[in-house]
Amino acid sequence: MLLKRQGFAFTVYSVYSVAIYSLGSYLIMYVLPIDVNFVSPLAGSDLLLCAIFGGVISGIGSGLTIRHGGAIDGIDVLSVIFAKRLGLSIGSFVMIFNLMLYIVCGIVLNSWILPLYSIITYFVASKTIDFIVDGFDRSKCAMIVTKKISDVIRQQETGAGR
Protein backbone atom coordinates (compact mmCIF):
# COMPACT_ATOMS: atom_id res chain seq x y z
CA MET A 1 0.00 0.00 0.00
CA LEU A 2 2.84 2.40 0.84
CA LEU A 3 4.39 1.83 -2.58
CA LYS A 4 1.10 2.58 -4.32
CA ARG A 5 0.16 5.55 -2.10
CA GLN A 6 3.46 7.43 -1.75
CA GLY A 7 5.52 6.13 -4.66
CA PHE A 8 8.59 4.02 -5.25
CA ALA A 9 11.18 6.54 -4.02
CA PHE A 10 9.37 7.13 -0.70
CA THR A 11 9.13 3.38 -0.13
CA VAL A 12 12.81 2.76 -0.94
CA TYR A 13 13.98 5.65 1.28
CA SER A 14 11.75 4.43 4.10
CA VAL A 15 13.04 0.85 3.91
CA TYR A 16 16.62 2.18 3.80
CA SER A 17 15.97 4.42 6.84
CA VAL A 18 14.46 1.56 8.85
CA ALA A 19 17.45 -0.65 7.97
CA ILE A 20 19.96 2.03 9.09
CA TYR A 21 17.94 2.68 12.27
CA SER A 22 17.86 -1.05 13.04
CA LEU A 23 21.59 -1.39 12.39
CA GLY A 24 22.33 1.59 14.65
CA SER A 25 20.15 0.14 17.42
CA TYR A 26 21.86 -3.21 17.10
CA LEU A 27 25.32 -1.63 17.28
CA ILE A 28 24.45 0.41 20.37
CA MET A 29 22.82 -2.49 22.21
CA TYR A 30 25.10 -5.42 21.32
CA VAL A 31 28.38 -4.33 19.73
CA LEU A 32 29.52 -1.01 21.21
CA PRO A 33 30.48 -0.91 24.89
CA ILE A 34 27.56 1.39 25.78
CA ASP A 35 25.28 0.18 28.58
CA VAL A 36 21.93 1.89 28.10
CA ASN A 37 20.00 -0.31 30.51
CA PHE A 38 20.29 2.03 33.49
CA VAL A 39 21.72 5.35 32.30
CA SER A 40 22.12 7.39 29.15
CA PRO A 41 25.66 8.07 27.89
CA LEU A 42 24.67 11.72 27.31
CA ALA A 43 22.36 12.52 30.21
CA GLY A 44 23.18 10.00 32.92
CA SER A 45 20.17 9.00 35.00
CA ASP A 46 18.38 12.37 34.83
CA LEU A 47 15.04 11.55 33.18
CA LEU A 48 14.39 15.14 32.09
CA LEU A 49 17.73 15.37 30.29
CA CYS A 50 17.10 11.94 28.76
CA ALA A 51 13.69 13.12 27.54
CA ILE A 52 15.12 16.31 26.02
CA PHE A 53 18.16 14.73 24.35
CA GLY A 54 16.10 11.74 23.25
CA GLY A 55 13.61 14.10 21.62
CA VAL A 56 16.35 16.02 19.83
CA ILE A 57 18.00 12.83 18.55
CA SER A 58 14.68 11.30 17.51
CA GLY A 59 13.57 14.54 15.84
CA ILE A 60 16.83 14.85 13.91
CA GLY A 61 16.50 11.29 12.63
CA SER A 62 12.85 11.60 11.65
CA GLY A 63 13.28 15.12 10.29
CA LEU A 64 16.21 14.21 8.05
CA THR A 65 14.43 11.12 6.81
CA ILE A 66 11.22 13.03 6.00
CA ARG A 67 13.14 15.93 4.45
CA HIS A 68 14.89 13.52 2.09
CA GLY A 69 11.72 11.71 1.08
CA GLY A 70 11.31 8.77 3.46
CA ALA A 71 9.91 7.80 6.85
CA ILE A 72 11.30 5.85 9.81
CA ASP A 73 8.12 4.50 11.35
CA GLY A 74 4.37 4.28 10.91
CA ILE A 75 3.59 7.63 12.51
CA ASP A 76 6.03 9.33 10.13
CA VAL A 77 4.24 7.73 7.19
CA LEU A 78 0.86 8.86 8.53
CA SER A 79 2.18 12.36 9.16
CA VAL A 80 3.49 12.67 5.60
CA ILE A 81 0.13 11.51 4.22
CA PHE A 82 -2.27 13.40 6.49
CA ALA A 83 -0.52 16.44 8.00
CA LYS A 84 -0.92 18.73 4.97
CA ARG A 85 -4.52 17.62 4.44
CA LEU A 86 -5.33 18.57 8.02
CA GLY A 87 -3.45 21.87 7.82
CA LEU A 88 -0.83 20.78 10.37
CA SER A 89 2.93 20.62 10.29
CA ILE A 90 4.43 17.15 10.31
CA GLY A 91 5.80 17.72 13.82
CA SER A 92 2.39 18.84 15.10
CA PHE A 93 0.73 15.75 13.68
CA VAL A 94 3.34 13.52 15.36
CA MET A 95 2.87 15.40 18.64
CA ILE A 96 -0.92 15.12 18.63
CA PHE A 97 -0.79 11.40 17.86
CA ASN A 98 1.78 10.70 20.59
CA LEU A 99 -0.01 12.94 23.10
CA MET A 100 -3.17 10.84 22.70
CA LEU A 101 -1.13 7.64 22.93
CA TYR A 102 0.61 8.67 26.16
CA ILE A 103 -2.61 9.86 27.77
CA VAL A 104 -4.06 6.40 27.16
CA CYS A 105 -0.84 4.84 28.55
CA GLY A 106 -1.07 6.99 31.67
CA ILE A 107 -4.67 5.90 32.24
CA VAL A 108 -3.96 2.20 31.60
CA LEU A 109 -0.77 2.11 33.71
CA ASN A 110 -2.31 4.31 36.41
CA SER A 111 0.99 6.16 36.52
CA TRP A 112 1.90 9.44 34.86
CA ILE A 113 5.67 9.68 35.38
CA LEU A 114 6.90 7.94 32.23
CA PRO A 115 4.01 9.11 30.00
CA LEU A 116 4.72 12.73 30.99
CA TYR A 117 8.43 12.37 30.26
CA SER A 118 7.49 10.76 26.93
CA ILE A 119 5.26 13.74 26.14
CA ILE A 120 8.26 16.02 26.78
CA THR A 121 10.36 13.83 24.49
CA TYR A 122 7.86 14.05 21.64
CA PHE A 123 7.29 17.76 22.14
CA VAL A 124 11.03 18.32 21.65
CA ALA A 125 11.06 15.82 18.76
CA SER A 126 8.12 17.53 17.03
CA LYS A 127 9.81 20.94 17.21
CA THR A 128 13.06 19.42 15.93
CA ILE A 129 11.23 17.71 13.05
CA ASP A 130 9.53 20.97 12.06
CA PHE A 131 12.86 22.82 12.25
CA ILE A 132 14.60 20.29 10.01
CA VAL A 133 11.74 19.85 7.52
CA ASP A 134 10.67 23.52 7.29
CA GLY A 135 13.85 25.32 8.37
CA PHE A 136 14.08 28.67 10.16
CA ASP A 137 11.96 30.61 7.71
CA ARG A 138 8.27 29.78 8.05
CA SER A 139 7.13 32.68 5.89
CA LYS A 140 4.46 32.33 3.25
CA CYS A 141 4.48 33.41 -0.35
CA ALA A 142 1.63 34.94 -2.29
CA MET A 143 1.35 35.48 -6.03
CA ILE A 144 -0.57 38.56 -7.07
CA VAL A 145 -2.36 38.31 -10.39
CA THR A 146 -3.65 41.67 -11.57
CA LYS A 147 -4.17 43.85 -14.60
CA LYS A 148 -3.34 46.94 -12.48
CA ILE A 149 0.39 46.38 -12.13
CA SER A 150 1.12 50.10 -11.81
CA ASP A 151 -1.09 50.33 -8.69
CA VAL A 152 0.71 47.39 -7.11
CA ILE A 153 4.14 48.88 -7.88
CA ARG A 154 3.05 52.30 -6.55
CA GLN A 155 1.82 50.76 -3.28
CA GLN A 156 5.03 48.78 -2.94
CA GLU A 157 7.19 51.87 -3.44
CA THR A 158 5.24 53.97 -0.94
CA GLY A 159 5.12 51.17 1.60
CA ALA A 160 1.32 51.20 1.75
CA GLY A 161 -0.41 48.08 3.00
CA ARG A 162 2.35 47.05 5.42
N, C-alpha and C positions, 0 to 999 in steps of 0.2 A: 504494500500500500504506500509506503514512504517513497519508493521509487516512482510510482505512478503519480503521486500527489506533488512531490517537491522536485522531482527530476533526478537524473542520473548523477550529476555532479554533487548535489546535496547528499545523496545516499552514500556515494564513495567517500566524501569528506567526513561524514558522520561515522562510518565504519572505521576509517583510518583513525579518527579522534578517539573512539572507544578503545581501539587496539593500543594506542599510545598511552591512554589513561590506565588501562589494565596492566600494561607493561610497567609503567611507573609505580603503580600500587604494589605490584609483585616485587619490584626491586626494593622499595622502601620496607616492605614487611618481611621479606625472606632473604635478601641478598646483602643489602647494606647494613652496617652495624648500627642501625637506628632503632631504639626500642620505643615504640609509640603506644605501648600498652598502658602506661601510667602517666607519662608526661609528654609534652610536645617539645621537639628540639628547639623551636623558636620561642615559645611562651612559657615553658615550664609547666607547672600544675595550675596556673591561674586560668580559670575557665573563661573569664571575660577576654583576656588576651588571646586565648585559643579561639574563641568565637570570632573576634575581630580579624585575626590573621587568617583563620580558616575561611572567612568570608571573602577576604581580599584574594587569597590564592584560588578559591573556587570561582570567583567572579572573573579573574584574569583568564583562567582556563576556558570557562564557558564563553566569555566575551570574545576572546581571540578565535575560538572555534566558530561562533556565530558570524563574526565579522568576515571570516574567510569562507563562509558558505556551508558550514556543517552544523552539527549539534552533538553534544556529549551524551545526553540522556533524554528520556521521554518528555520531561517538562520543557527542555530546550526545544524539542521538535514542536510541541504544542504551542510554545510561545512564538516561534517563528511563523506558524500557521495562523494563529488566532489574535496575536497582539495588535497588529495593524487594523484588523477588522473591528476590534473592540475599541480602537482609539487609545491604546495603551502602549507604553514603551515595553520592550522585551523584558527589561529588569522589573518593571511594575507587575507584569503578568506573572513572572516567576515568584515575586514577593507575595502577591495575593494568593496564589496557589499554595505556597508553602505556609503562609499564615493560617489558612484554613486547615491544612494538614496538621500543623503543630497544636492548634486549638483542640482538634479531635484527640490528638495524642495526650495532651494534658488532661482532658476529661477521662479518657480511658485509663490512663496510668494513675490518675488521682494524685498527680504530682506535677508541679509547674516549673521546677528548676531547669531541667534539661530542655523542655520545650521553649522556655523563654530565652535561654542561651542560643538555641537553634534559630529562633526568630531574629535575634541580633545578628547571627551569622548570615542569614539570608537577606537581611536588610542591607548589610555591608556588601554582600555579593551582588544584590540587585543594583546598587549604586555603581559598583565597579563594572558590571556588565554594561549598563547604560553609558558610562564614561568611555569604555573601550569601543562599543558599537557606534555610538553617536558622536563621541569626541567632546571637546570643550564647548564648541559653538553649537548651541541648540536653536539658532535663529531660523526663521522661516523666510521663504522667498515667495514673492508674488509677481505675476506677469500681468502687466497692464496692457489691455488691448483697447485702443481708442483711435478715433479719427481726428481728435483734437490734440495732436501731439504738441502744438505750440503752447497750449494751456498747461499741459503736464510739465513741460520744460520750464515755463515761467514760474510755476509753483515750486519746482525743485530749486530754482535759482534763488528765489526769495525766502525759501525755508518755510513756506506756508504748509500747514497740515502736519507739522511735527509735534 
